[in-house]
Amino acid sequence: MSEAGETNDDAFTYNGGRVDPGETANIRYGISETYLGDPVRIPVTIVNGAKPGPTVFLSAAAHGDELNGIEVVREVAHDWDHAELHGTLVCLPVMNVPGFLAQERYLPIYDRDLNRSFPGREGSTSARRMAHQIFTNFIDPCDLGIDFHTSTRGRTNMLHVRANTEDPSVDRLAKAFSSNVIIAGEGPTGTLRREATDAGVPTITVEMGEAHRFQRRLIDRALTGVASVLAEFGCHRDSSVHWPGWRTIIDDDDEKTWLRADAGGIVDMKRGRGALVHEDEVICTITNPFKEEADIVTVEAPFTGLIVGVLENPVVYPGNPLCHLVGLSSATRTAIEYERTTGRSRSDL
């Protein structure tokens, strides 16, 4: 850790430019071209502090319809005071520009998933070429990173972190973000967090809310998490690391499950995102258009746990997901129940 009063001598460089210490740059960086040959540019803000410290990337909208993270990254880049910043922030609010313009999850070009295309490769598919440009210029030079996502359309997630907690650096980062729930795992091949971590840039995914909207309470809670990370890693030394009140780390497949519909129909969801449910408690019912009693299907919790993700679109085919349930230790259940019965909850929703 550098001493106060030291100066940063390192410019942040990318292909085509540099940002010197004490400078902030707003860049529209070309990563591809349209059918008309016009450039596809992603917005990037680089804040290079006057004092030395780690280089941190904040990224959002790898899926073009996932909007909550965009506002988190924009506010950190443009609304926070970074006069005393130690290190550099690389802020990528919209990585999937074609998807964002179309308000679609995937790249409209052959419907490819940008977040299965990292670290990318020159001379490959359009998605991998874009991923290569982003990764090489703005991810690989960093020391750690946070990638923001939401659930897909028709579902919503409580704010939680996904991280490879077997990597000590990632584990530290995940805990520093101070979410109540951490779901452990490497993540699928091609995801930004897995490929960045494998390249030596510890990275976590933050899941929060649903697609196609800004959800202010979740955005504010995510901003608290970013401030906590910047405090933990010495970037903002006047800030403090945030403790969420309780935490559960899900590192076993037996501690989590997706409950799926066994019948098609219309869903009446009884419990929502972030709810604590007990074993055999009714989570939802599925009925046909006539609400005939004999055809009502009741879905119960197989174990006591927390609903991390839940259906928003109230219609299902058999096999469609209804909710993502994670298990809790008895101590964690007690902490959650105490918070909620006393009205002192600081839990993420």
N, C-alpha and C positions, 0 to 999 in steps of 0.2 A: 504494500500500500504506500503510495507516495505521500510525502509530507505536504502540509498546507504551505503555499507560497511557491511550490515548484511550478514550472510552466510546461505546457504540452508542446513538444517539438514535432509531433507527427501529423502530417496532413492525411486526410482520408482521400484515397485515389480510386478512381474507377476508369474504365476505358473511355477516354475522351475528356476527362476532367479531374479536378481535385478541389478539396475544401480544406482550407488551412485552419489551424487552431484559432479559436475565437470567432469563426465565421459560421453563418448558416446559409445553406443554398437550397432553393426549390428547383428541382430538375424534372423535366419531362423526358424520360429516357426511352429511346427507341428499342423495341425488342422484336418487332416483326413488321410485316406490311399487309395491307388489306388487298382485296381483289383488284382495286384500282391502283395499287402501288403506293398508296399513301402510308406514312409510318404509323404503326401502333405504338403509342408511347405510354409508359406507366409513370404516375407521379411519385416522386421520391423527395423527401426532405431530409437533409443531413445537417445535424447540429453538432459541430465539432467544438467541444469545450476548450477554454483557454488553459485548463489544468489537466494533467494526465490521468488516465483511468481506462476502464474497459470500453470496448466498442460493442454496443447493444443494438440488435435490430428488433423492430416491432413491425409485424406484417399482418395484413388482413385481406379479405376478399380474394383468396385463392379460388374460392367458389364465388361466382359473380353476384349471387343473390344474398350473400351473407353480409349484412350491413352493420350490425352492432360494433364489430371490431373496427370498421372504418372510422367511426366517430371516436373510439378510444385512441386510435393512432393519431388522428387529426388534432385532438385536444392536447395530447402530449407534445406534439410537434409545434403547435401554434399558439396554445393558450397558457402553457406552463412557462414559468420563469426559469431559464437555464443559465442565468448569469454566473452561477457558481458551479456549473456542471463540470464534473471530473470525468473526462472521457468523451465518447462520441455516441450520438443516437442516429441510427439509420431507420427512417420511418417510411414504410411502404404501405400506404392506406388501401390501395387498390392494385393488387397484382394481376388479377384476371380482368383486364380492361375490356376485351371483347364480350365476355360473359356479363360484366357489369353493365355495359351499354345495352345489352339485350335483356338484362335482368333474368339471366339464366344461370344455373349452377355451374355448368360446364362450358368449355370453350365451344362456341357455335360451330367452329371448324371441325367437322366430323364428330362433334359431341365428346371431345376428349376431356379428361379430368386433369387439370393442371397440377392438382395435389396428388397425383400418382405419377408425375413426370420428372420429379427432381432426382438427382442434380441436373438432369438434362444432358443433351449431347448435341454437338454441332453435326450437321449433315443428317439429322434424324427427322422425326415427325415434327409438325408445326408446334405441338405442345412441348416437346422436349427441347426444341430450339429456344422457345420463349423461356422455359425453365432454366436452361443453360445461361442465358443472358442475365436473368435475375440472380441466379445462384452465384455465378462467377464474380459479378460486379458488386453485389450488395449483401450477400449472405456469408460467403467464404471468408471475407476479410474480418468478420466479427468474432467476438469472444463468447457471446451468448445471445439467445434470442427467444422471443415470445410470438407465437403465431396464433391469431384469433380466428375462431370459427363460430358458427351457430349450427343448430340442427338443420336438417333438410326441410323442405316444405311439408307442411302438414304435421310436424312434430315440434316440440320445444324442449330445451335442456335447462336444468338449473346450472348455474355457473360452477364449473369444475375444471380441474387440470388433468391432462393426460401426459404421462411422462415415463421415460425409462428410468425408474428409480434405482435400478441396479448400478447405474452410472453415478458415482458420488457427486459429480458436478451438476448433473441433471437433477438429482435428488435435492441438492441444496437450492437450486433454482426453483423447483416445484414448491418446496416448502416456503421459500421466501415470498412467493406470490400470495400465500395466505388464504387459499380457498379451503372450504370445509372438506371437500372431497377431492382426493387424488386417485385416479385410476391408472394403475401401473401397467407398463407394457412398452415394447419397442415401437409399436405402430407399424402399419403396412409399408412394404417396400414402395418407394417413390414419394412418400409423404415428406413434406418439408422438414418436420421435426425429426424424423428418423434419419434422413439423409444428411441433414446438417449436423446432428449429433455424431453420426458415424464419421463425418469429416472433421470432427474436433471442435464443433461449435455447439455446446450444450443448448438444447432447445426444448421448450414445452409447447403443447397446444392448450389453449384456453377455449373451452366450449361454453357458449352463453346464449340462451334464448332461442329465437326462431328466425327464419329467413324473412326477407322483404320488409323489415321494419327496424326502427330505432326503439330500444327499450331502455328508458333513461335510468331506471334503478339498477339494471344490470351493467350499463355503461359506467355508472358512477362506482359500482363495486369493483369493476375491472380496473378503473383508474386507481383505486386504492391499492390493488394488487401490483400495478406497475410501480407506483410510488414505493411500495414495500421492497420490490426487487431492486430498484435503483438505490435505496438506502442500504440494503444488504450487501450490494457489490460496490459501495463507495462512490457512486455517481452523484447522488444528492446527499450530502453529509449532514444537512440540517433536518432531514426527514428521519423517520423511525420505521423499523420493521413492524408490520402489523400482525397481531395474533387474532385469528378468526373466532376464537372462543372454544371451538372444538374442531377436531380433524379426524377423518378416517381415510386410510390408505387401502385401496382394494387391489391386492396383488395376487389373488387366486381366482381362477375361473369359477370355483364353487361359490364365491362370494357375490356373484353378479349373474343376472339373467335377463333376457328379453322375454317378456310375456307376450305371446302371440295369439291372435284370434283363432278359435277352432270352428267358427261359424261366420258366414257373411252376414252383414246387416248394419244397423245404425247403433252407434256406441253412446251410452250414457256414462260418462266418466265421473266417478264419485270422488276421486282424489286427484289432486293436481301436482304440478312440478314442485319438488322440494318437500312433499308430504312424507311424514313418518307413518308407515302402515305396519300393522301387526299381523302375525301369521293367521291365516284364514279370514282376514278382513276383506270385505268386498271392495275391489278396486273399480270395477265397472260392470255394466251389463250390456249385452248385445241383443237387439230385438229386430223383428221384421217390421215392415210398414204398418202392420195391423196390431202390433204390441200384444200378440196372442200369448197368454200366460204359459202355455205348454211349450212355446218355442223360445222363451227367454233363456239366454245363456249367461250364467254368472261367472265372473272371473275373480278369483280370490288370491290373496298374497300367499305364495308357497312358504315364505319365511318372513320374519320381521325385518324390515329394512327401509331404505330411503328411495323415493322415486326420483331418479336423476333425469330421466327423459320420459316424455309422455306424449301421447297422440293429441293433436289439435283438430285435425280433420276427422269428423265423427262418423265416417263410413269406412267399412273394411271388407276385404275378401278374406276367406280363410288363409291363415298364415301371415297376414299383415301384422306388424308390431303394434302393440298397445302401450307398453311402458317398459322402461329400463329400470330394474330394481337392483339395488346393491345392499348387501348385508352389513350389519353393524354389530360391534361388540356391545356387551351389556353396559359398559362404562360410557360408551358414546351415546347409547340410547338414553341413559340417565341424564347426560349433559344436555341433549337436545330437548328432552321433556322438561327439564328444569328451566331452560331458556324460554321455552314457549309457554309454559304455565305461569311464569313470572313476568312475561311481557318484556324480557330483557334480551330478546333474540338478536344476535348479530349475524345470523346464518345467511348464506347465499340462497337466492331464490331462482 
